[in-house]
């Protein structure tokens, strides 16, 4: 770690607030997702006529090279003009108003402790407070500064959240354009099947080797490829093209057969407040929503299916897991009866012993490790 000697600067009105706001904004800007930002304020020394107030902003950003640190706090200096466009390069940006325009309202010192690609980066601001300053004013100014910092942090997190979600949705929107809508060639077409999606699994399989199906809801809130891997962890944080992203993919349990011939077919997806991925499954807790959206569709290389939903329930993922198979027909029908008993919705869908079911699984927040399961009977069309 290299240390820069503090440099005295003059502060003008609301200097403390501006400095803290700029430091925090810079920390938010250059700290990667999953990083850490801390704000500390404390009195370092007491004098007969006042005190010395110290504010520290620490983050796990990319750091600034020692050479750039020498000019870091010059007026309108920036460590690296390309940093804001390329965050893989060391650097940071501190843009201060001209310190010479202030009056003798107080002296401040600004310093930092950085290293190239440092794990921790700290920016410190120290200001000597004169005794004749009203304590209430100091408190109000600090409170305002903290509020501004909170707003900056929240805004940064919100912007990052929006950009991350937009990235995944742009990918899936482009992918869904590969699905064609074609007239059904069935003679006895059921309602809603006059036009059906056509998925070229041969073409998509060459691009996305893990694709095994496509799932779609009447509301179009769910319209995604179904992937499968050798474990249930990979597609929790990877898009179908293999790129890492927290939205992940909709995926089939690795223990299920890719021809969807198991008695219980488990399909997983992340919950989302924006109702992306499997975020809309929580709507099925509402009876009226279920009544209007009781059918989903599953397309596979071998056949097309309807998923007729009949139960919605919660489990504790640490102690309960939906079974993939059953010992016999009685075991299966007993399981169906139990699901209907604990379901959030009432359904008159009839399930037979030779039927197959699909369990759509996502996160819930009713309690720790809660999972919401939406279950439907699989009917080939």
N, C-alpha and C positions, 0 to 999 in steps of 0.2 A: 504494500500500500504506500502511495506517495502522498505527501501532505503539502498543501499550499499555505503560505503565510497569509494571514488575514490582511485585507486591504480596507482602510477606512473609506467610507463613502458618506455623503450627505443624504439625508432622507427628507422628503417633503410630506405633505399631508397624507395620512393613511399609509405611510411607508411600511409599517409592520405588516399590514394587511396585504399590500401588494407583493412584498417579498415572499410571504408564506404562500400566497395564491400561486405565484409564478413557480416556486419550488415544487409545490404539490402538482401543479399542472404538468410540469416537466417530468415528474416522477411517474404519473399516470401514463404519459405519452410514451415513455421509453421502457416501461416495465412490461414484460411479456405476460401472456395469460398464465395464471397460476403463480405469479410472482407475489412479492410482499412489499407493502408500503407502510411505514410507521411515521407518526408525527409525535414529537416530544417537546414539551415546553417546561422550562424550570428556571429558577433564579440561581445564578452561579455565584454571585457575590453581592454583599450588602455594603453600602457606603453610608456615610453620615448624611449625605444629601440625596440619597436615592439607592438604586439597585441596578444590577446587570441582569437582563432577561435573555435567555438563550432558547432558540427554537431549532430543532433538528428534524430534518426530513431524511429518512433512510429508505432506500428501495433496493431491489435486487435486479436493477437494470443492467445495461451492457457496459457501463463505465465510460471513462474518458481518458485518453492517453495523457501522460505527464506533460508532453509538449503542448498539447491543446489546453491544459489546465492553466498555463501561464497567462493566456489571453481570455480565459473563460469569463471573467467579470469586467473586462473592458467594456466601455459603452458600445452597445449594439454589436458586440462581437459574438460570433457563433463558432463553436469548436469545429464543426465540419458542415459545410453547406449542404452536403449530400446526405447527411444523417437522417433528416426527416423523410427522405425518400427511400433510404436503404437502411433499415434498422439492424442489419447484420454487421455494419461498420461501427467502430467505436466513435463516441461523440455525444454531445448533448447540446441543448440550446437554452441559453438564458438571455432574454432580451429585456434590458432595463431602460427605463426613462433616464434622461440625462441627470446624473446626481448633482450637478452644479446648479440646477434650477431651484433646489430646495432652500430653506431658510435654516436658521440655527435652532431648529426645534429638537434636535437630538443628534447624536452620533451613532452610526451603526457600523458593524464590521461583518463582512461576508466572506466565508471561506468554504473549502470543500476538502474531502478526502476520497480520492478516486484511484482506480488502477485500470489499465487496459483490460477489458472484458472482466471487470471485477465482479465477484459474487455479490458484494455489497457496495453500494454507493451512498455516501452521506453528504448532505448539504447542510451547512450550519449558518445560522444568522444570529448575531448577538447585538443587542442594543442596550445602552445605558439609559435607564429611566430616571429622570430628575424627580426629586422629592416633591416639588411643587405641583406635579401633575396629579390631578384628582384620581384617586384610586378607582372610583366608579367609572371614570372615563377609560382607564386602562382595562378594567374588566369588560366593559362594553365593546372596546376595540378588539380585545382578544376573542370575545364571544363571536363578534362579527367575522373575524378572520377564520375561526373554526367552522362557522356555518358556511362560509364561502368555500373552504377546503372540502367540506362534506359534499357540497353541490358539485364541485369540480370532479371529485372522485366518482360520485354517482353518475354524472353525465358521461364521464369516460367509460365507466362500466356499461352504461346503457348503449352507448355508441358501439362499443366492442361487441355487445350481445347482438345488436341489429346486424352488424357486418358479418358476424359468424353465421347467423341464421340465413342471411341473404346469400352467402356463398353456397351453402348446402342446397337451398331451394333453387338457385340458378342451375346447379348441377342436375337436380331431379327434374326440373322443368324441361331442360334440354333433352334429358333421357326420355321423358314421356312423349316427346314429339316423334320418337321413333315408333310409337304404337299407332297403328292405323285403325280407323273405324271403317268396317266393311259390313255390307248386308249379310245377315245370317242365311245360310244355305239349308237350314232345317225346315222340313215340311210343316211340322207342328211346333211352330215357334211359340214359346211362352211370352206373356206380356213383358215388354222391356227388352226383348232379344231380337227385335227387327234389325238392329244394327249392333254389332259386337266388336270389341277391340281385337285387332289381329297383332299378335306379338311374334316377330320373327326370332325365335329362340336360337336358331342356327347362327344368324348374324350377331345377335347380342352375346351369344355364348363365346364367340371368337374374341369379342372385346372385353367381356366381363365373365371370365370362366366360372365364377361361382353362382351364376344365375340359375334358378330352378323353377321359377314361376313369376307370376305377376298378380298382385292383389289390388282390388279396386272396390270402393264403396259407392253407393248410389249418390251420396252427397259430394263425391269427388274429393273429399278431404283426405281420403286414403287412396293413393294412386301411385304405387311403388313396385319396383322389382323385388322379388323374394330371393335372397341369397342363402348360401350355405357354405360352411367352412368345417374344418376338422375339429373345431371346438366352438363353444358359445361365447367366447370373449372377443375374438377378432373383429367381428362386424358390429360390436358395441361401439367401436371408435374408428371404424374405417368405412368409407364410401364404397360403392360397388367397384370403382376403378382402383381400389387399393390405397387411395390417399387417406391420410389420417385426418379425422374430423370428429368432433364430439357428437354430432348428430347421428353418426353411424349409419346403419342400414336396417331395413326390415329383413329378418333372416329366420330360416327354418332351423329347428333344433338339430344339432349335429348327429343325434341318434336316430332321427327320422329318416325313412327311406325317401329318396328323391322322386319316386313315382307316387308319393302321397298315398301309399297303401296301408299305412299304420292305422290302428283303431282310433288313436288320438294324435292329431297332428299339431305340434306346438310351434307357433310363430311369434317371434319377439320383435319389439320395437320400442324406442325411447318415447317417454312422455314429453310433451312440449306445451308450454302455455299458449303458444300461437296455434295449437292444434295441428302442427305438422307431425310427420311420422305417425306414431300411434297416439298423438295427443288428443284426438277426437274420440277415443274409446271411452273417456270419462263421461261423455254425453249419454252413453247408454245406461247410465244409472237412472236417467229420467225416463219414466214410462212413456210419455208423449213423444219424446225423441225416438225411442225404440219403435213405437208404433209406426212412425213415418220412415224409419231407416232400418228395417229388420233384415235386409238382405245385402250381402256383399258378394263379390265375384272373385274367383280364383282361376287364373289361366295357367296352364302348364303345357309342356311340349306334347304330352300324351292326350290331354282332354281339358275341357272347360267345365267349371263347376259353379254352383251357387252355394254360398254359406248362409244358411237360414238360422239366424241367431235365436236362441231360446233361453240363455241364462247369462247373468252378469254377477260376479261375486269377487270377494277379496280373500287373499291368503297371506300368511306369513311365510315369506320365501325361505326363512331359516329352518322352518319346521315342516312345511307342507309343499309338495310338488305335484303338479298334475301328472298322472300316470300315462305312459305311452301305450300300454297294453293291459289286458285284463285276463284273469284266469279262465273265465267262461262267460256265457251270456248273462247269467244271473249277476255276476260281479259287475258287468258293464251296466246293466239296467239299474242296479242298486246305486251305482255312481251317478247315473243320470237323475234318479229320484232325489239324491242328496243335493245335486246342483240346483234343481228346481226349488228345493226347500229353502236354500240359503240365498237364492238369487234376489237382486234388487228389483227385478221386473217380473211381471206375470206374463206367461206365454202359453198359448194353446198348441204349440208345435208338437207333433207326435214323433217320438223317437222309437225306432224299432231295434231289436237286438242285432240285426245285421248291418246297421248304419255305421258310418264313420263320423267322427266329430273333429272340429278344428278349434283349438284354444288359442286365442290371441292375447298375448301377455305384455303388460307394460307396468311402469312404476306407478305407485299411488302414495299419498302422503297422509293417510289416516293414522298410521303408526309406523314405527321404525321397520324397515324392510318389508313394507306392505307392497303387494302386487295386485293389480286389477286384471281379472281374466274375463274375457268376453267369449262365450262358447256358442258355436253354431253347428248344425248338422250339415255334412257335405253331400251335395246332390249333384250327380253328373248330368250335364246337358249335352 
